[in-house]
Amino acid sequence: MEEESIEQGQLIYYKIGGLVRKYRKEKDLKLLDLSAITGIKSAMLSKIENGRMIPTIPTLFTIINKLGIRPEHFFSQLSADNAFPGYLFLPKDTFAAYEKEEGAVGFQYQSILEYTHDGGAFQVSLLTLFPGSNRPQVTTAAFEFIYVLEGSLQYQLEDKMFDLEAGDALFFDGNIAHVPVNHKNMMVRLLVFYLFTEQGK
């Protein structure tokens, strides 16, 4: 498969990390093992698997080649069903659940929309935070826009803490370490927009 055809096609980027993780585990490899055979730093592999970074095509080809996956088989699982017709109707039962951070507790992600364009890609996700949710701060190679649909929470950006409630929004560079914190005994629901302006190096 030629790189040009991959770049120009509509690919569902949020699935890349989950697929890489799935095939890595099927081979009974740890991140450090995959790092050793690909020459890619384990921190970058972790970001790719967690959907926090879109790998370059050469990087992705290196990973799937070392995992022994045929490129056409891998990319067939990422292809969008149809070209963009100028509008999209997105019934809630079509939202796709996915895992963002392996080991995160009480974080439930659903992808509402994934779209590529000449300048990069963007994804819209619905994030539900359950009481007692927990995960460390992470970084994302994208800009993020958070809109609170339901509930209240604190959003931590490195050492800064923002109190958010329904109707509030927050926009930030995802390269700043961040984590949403639900201290209440109630569920919180957020819309999260990821804008990937260029592919990860």
TINU-652592 format. One record per atom (N, C-alpha, C): residue in one letter; x, y, z negated. Coordinates in pm, whole numbers, plus 50000, padded with zeros to 5 digits. Each point is the difference from the previous one (the first is absolute). Example, Ala and Ser with C-alpha at 12.3 -4.5 7.8 and 13.67 -1.06 7.14 Angstrom:
A513194943149220;A499115011950000;A500905012050000;S499655010550072;S500825011949994;S499235010949927;
This chain:
M500864988050000;M499145012050000;M500895012450000;E499745009450088;E500835011850010;E499645010149892;E501025007349952;E499765009849894;E499015010650043;E500075004150128;E499125010750046;E498544996049986;S499694987650037;S498614995749994;S499514999449855;I500904996749908;I499624999649859;I499725014049949;E500865009450034;E499855013649951;E498745006650057;Q499654996650124;Q498875006750062;Q498674993649964;G500034987349953;G498774993249966;G499465004649866;Q498744996749972;Q499405003249872;Q500274988549904;L500855002349901;L500344989749904;L499475003949863;I499564990049924;I499475002549867;I501174999249902;Y500615011649973;Y501275000449929;Y499914995049856;Y498845001649934;Y499944996049860;Y500194985049984;K499834992450107;K500154985449991;K501464995550009;I500895008650046;I501394995950021;I500624994649871;G499905007949891;G500624995949875;G499484986949947;G498674998450005;G499404987649951;G500444987950080;L500145001850132;L500454988950085;L501454996449970;V500855010349986;V501404997449967;V500104992549868;R499245004749899;R500024993349869;R499524985550012;K498934998050075;K499444986550017;K501044990550059;Y500645004350110;Y500984991250065;Y501254998249915;R500405010449927;R501154998749911;R499734989549893;K498815000549941;K499664990449894;K499854985950056;E499484999050124;E499894986850062;E501374993550018;K501015008450020;K501384995150014;K500694998549864;D499235002949892;D500524999149863;D501245008949981;L499915012250055;L501095009649988;L499615011249904;K500975004749922;K499805011949919;K500415012050085;L499655012049953;L500395012250073;L501515000750018;L500754996249898;L501465000450010;L500514990150105;D499314988550013;D500384990350102;D499785005850140;L498835006250019;L499695005950130;L500965011550030;S500355007649898;S500975010850017;S501344994650048;A500424988849942;A501304994250034;A500054995250145;I498884994350049;I500044994650136;I499675010450107;T499385011149960;T499675010450098;T500975011749997;G500695002049886;G500865011749985;G499225012649967;I498714998449966;I499155011449964;I499905000549848;K500165011749942;K499985001349855;K498684995049942;S500094993449885;S498804994349938;S498995010849963;A500495012149963;A499085011049967;A499165003850121;M500635000250119;M499255003250121;M499034988850034;L500424987549986;L499114988750026;L498795000449908;S500235003849874;S498905001049905;S499015010750044;K500515011550046;K499125010850048;K499204995550122;I500654992650090;I499304995050119;I498894990549959;E500324990549912;E499014990249956;E498835006649927;N500275010849929;N498955006949924;N499275010650081;G500315000850131;G499315009750085;G500395014349973;R501145002149934;R500465013449966;R500925005650107;M500334991950099;M500875004450108;M499664991950125;I499925006950114;I499834993150128;I501404997650057;P500384987350021;P501354997550052;P500125004050146;T501225003250042;T500245002050143;T499814986750070;I499785000650131;I499834987650077;I501244991149988;P501245005450016;P501184991349984;P500074993449862;T499665007749894;T500024994349865;T498984988849987;L498805002450053;L498954989849992;L500394987650080;F500595002050118;F500454988550080;F501074992149926;T500905006949929;T501034993149922;T499364991249893;I499015005649929;I499344992649893;I499294987650054;I499175001950104;I499224988650047;I500884989650069;N501095004750061;N500944990550061;N500664991349894;K500475006249890;K500664992549893;K499024991049924;L498715003650004;L498984991549937;L499554988850094;G500505000450125;G499664989450095;G498595000950055;I499485012550013;I498655002050051;I500085004950144;R499184994450086;R499975004850139;R499355013950002;P500655009750065;P499455013750002;P498565000750050;E499684992550106;E498645000850053;E498984994949899;H500384990249918;H499104994949897;H499825010549890;F501105006249958;F499945010149894;F499145011850044;F500295005550119;F499305012150044;F498544997450038;S499684987750034;S498594996850031;S499145001649876;Q500624998849882;Q499255001549874;Q499875014649958;L500675009050073;L499945014249969;L499175007950100;S499714994250112;S499325007450107;S498605003949961;A499645012450027;A498635004549980;A499124993750107;D498734998149968;D499104993250092;D499705008050126;N499855013049986;N499585008250114;N500765013250004;A500075005750119;A500575013450015;A499025010249942;F500525011649961;F499165010549941;F499045005650103;P498684999349977;P499035004850098;P499635014749984;G500655007149907;G499675014049975;G499265001849870;Y499544989349937;Y499325000549870;Y500074986149937;L499834999449871;L499964987249930;L498925000449893;F499154990249997;F499054998149890;F500574988949913;L500145002749870;L500704990849911;L499094995549886;P499184989650023;P499154995049891;P500854995049883;K499505001549880;K500804996549882;K500404985349996;D499204991250063;D500374985949996;D501154996650094;T500495010150076;T501174997750086;T501305004549934;F499915006249881;F501215004349931;F500824987749963;A501295000350030;A500854988249981;A500805001049871;A499804990549909;A500774999649876;A501444996350030;Y500945006449930;Y501404996550017;Y500765002849871;E501164993849987;E500845001949882;E501085010250032;K500095010149918;K500985010650024;K501294997449922;E499864997449871;E501174997049917;E499814986549936;E500894990850032;E499954986849938;E500255001549851;G499114994549919;G500175000749856;G499295011649933;A499455009350078;A499235011049940;A498724994349938;V499635005349885;V498814995249928;V498885010250014;G498834995450042;G498835008650003;G499945009850115;F500804997850106;F499995008450119;F499344992150113;Q498895005050052;Q499314993250111;Q499945009450120;Y500684996250107;Y500055008250122;Y499114994050108;Q499345009050074;Q499284996150121;Q500375010050109;S500424995050115;S500325008850111;S498705003450075;I499725012950009;I498825004750071;I500335002450147;L501165006250024;L500375003650136;L501515000050013;E500484994750110;E501435000050035;E500095004650145;Y500775010750024;Y500065005350137;Y501395005150031;T500514996550117;T501295005050044;T499805011150101;H500945009350006;H499965010950096;H501435003450037;D500195009050092;D501335003050051;D500975004349890;G499505007049897;G500885005149896;G500234990349885;G499374988450003;G500174990449891;G498744991849981;A499564999049875;A498824992149968;A499375005449873;F498704997549983;F499395003149872;F499074988749960;Q499804999049870;Q499134989849945;Q499135006449894;V498744996049995;V499085004449896;V499624987649919;S500235000649870;S499694988749913;S499085004249887;L499244990449951;L499205001749880;L500744992749889;L500355007249895;L500714994049887;L499095000149878;T499794988249943;T499264998849875;T500984996749889;L499985008149895;L500844997749882;L499104995149887;F500284987949953;F499214994449893;F500605004149865;P499194999849894;P500555003049867;P501194990849970;G501065005849944;G501184992249970;G500934998050118;S499725006850112;S500864998650118;S501425004749967;N500964993750065;N501395003049965;N500934996550116;R500965009050024;R501094997250093;R501045010949982;P501264997350036;P501015010649989;P499825010550108;Q500705011249987;Q500005010150105;Q500644994150126;V499495004350116;V500534995550129;V500215012150089;T500704998050111;T500105010350103;T499484994450131;T499525008950086;T499454996250129;T500595009250107;A500394994350113;A500565008050109;A498875006250081;A499185008149933;A498835006350063;A499555011649913;F499205008950058;F499285009849920;F498734993249951;E499555003649879;E498804993949945;E499015010949957;F498734997450028;F498925008849955;F499044991349919;I499765004049875;I499154992549908;I498725007949976;Y498854993450014;Y498725006549968;Y499254990849904;V499615005549884;V499344991949897;V498504999350029;L499524987950021;L498584997850027;L499194998149872;E500604993049905;E499264996249880;E500974998249884;G499615005249883;G500824998349881;G501035011149982;S500864998349902;S501075009649974;S501284992349968;L501135006350029;L501284993449982;L501105010449987;Q501184995449970;Q501205008350007;Q500844994850115;Y500575009350077;Y500884996150110;Y501385005249970;Q500964990849992;Q501365003749962;Q500895000950123;L500665011750017;L501015002150103;L501315002649927;E500864989749995;E501245000449923;E499675004149856;D500425012149956;D499745003949861;D498805009249985;K499295002750110;K498805008649994;K498754991449991;M499005004549925;M498754992749984;M498845009150037;F499124995050087;F498835007650044;F498734993049953;D499105007649937;D498714994549959;D499015002050114;L499444988950048;L499075000550113;L498674993849960;E498935005850053;E498674994049982;E499285000450133;A498814994150005;A499254998950125;A499915013550070;G500385000350129;G499975012150079;G501355006850012;D500964996249912;D501345005850007;D500844992950106;A501055007050046;A500884994550103;A501455003449968;L500904992250056;L501445002049981;L500714996250129;F500895008650047;F500794997350120;F501475000549961;F500784990250044;F501414999849961;F500834991750098;D501305002249994;D500964992250075;D500194986749927;G499674989050066;G500074986949935;G501404995749960;N501035007250048;N501364997049957;N500255004149855;I499075007649942;I500035003049857;I499414987949928;A500714994649902;A499514988349926;A498655003349937;H499024990950013;H498645003249957;H499264987649952;V498975002649920;V499114989349954;V498715006349947;P498824994350036;P498755004249937;P499834992449868;V499515006949899;V499864993949867;V498545001249955;N499394988749972;N498624999749951;N500024996649852;H499865010349915;H500024997949855;H498614997249944;K498985001850082;K498624998749952;K499534985550012;N498894997349936;N499414986650007;N498944999550110;M500285007250109;M499085000650113;M500774998650130;M499334994950101;M500614998450131;M500195013650067;V501095001350076;V500285012250077;V500104996150147;R499415008250087;R500094997350143;R500575012250071;L500994997450087;L500705010650071;L500034997150149;L499945010650079;L500364998850141;L501465004050011;V500794991950068;V501425002750017;V500315000750150;F500525011450043;F500405001950140;F501524999350007;Y500524991350083;Y501454999150023;Y500305005250140;L500905009750010;L500425005250129;L501474996550021;F500254990350088;F501364996050034;F500425008250121;T500975009149979;T500385009050108;T501104994250088;E500764990749947;E501014993450082;E500284986549939;Q500524990950079;Q500254986649950;Q501214999849909;G499934991049900;G501094998949903;G501304995750066;K501075004749945;K501314996750054;K500584988149925;
